[in-house]
Amino acid sequence: MRAYPVALLISAAALLAACSSGDQQASAPKPHTKAPSSAPAKKAPETCSLLPPDQVGKAISKAGVTSKPGPKEENATNGGKATSCEFVVEGKTAGALAVTRYEGRQAKPADMVAAIKKAKPGAVDVPGFPDGAVYYVDQQKSATLAAAKISGGVPVLVNYTGPAKMTQEMMVPLVHTAVTGA
């Protein structure tokens, strides 16, 4: 069950590759999109602080969920820096939250979501996220809900990955909570 954090980071890496291989127009900022600031970026919050374990427990109807920092990954090609948090119940991974920040990039949230939809067959838009979100089930092994936003001038992708039986409705409150703090 430890595959969720790895799958999460692989999904983020695939998105990064998709975003960075897009056409020139896709990487040009829209007038209303904030460009990255030349000032030093504010310190990003710890990923585990973005989503309380009890909220994950409520979503999956299990008590005693705990969290622990997961792997970190840096992709020099597209500037993505991913951190993650694993959620564990009864010694088994219940899911993982990943936050990927693209320092120095000007990716638009809509383009990030479009790249995921292009890379993941069956991915569907999720309403209720101002900058876009998408849900998909990957090879009937895991489900992911990913939302994109601009935070402090930095494009950010927040995604929760859990077992394939996790529905979009189960994940929406988790990702909403995490996106708010990211």
Disulfide bonds with the S-S distance in Angstrom:
Cys48-Cys85 2.08
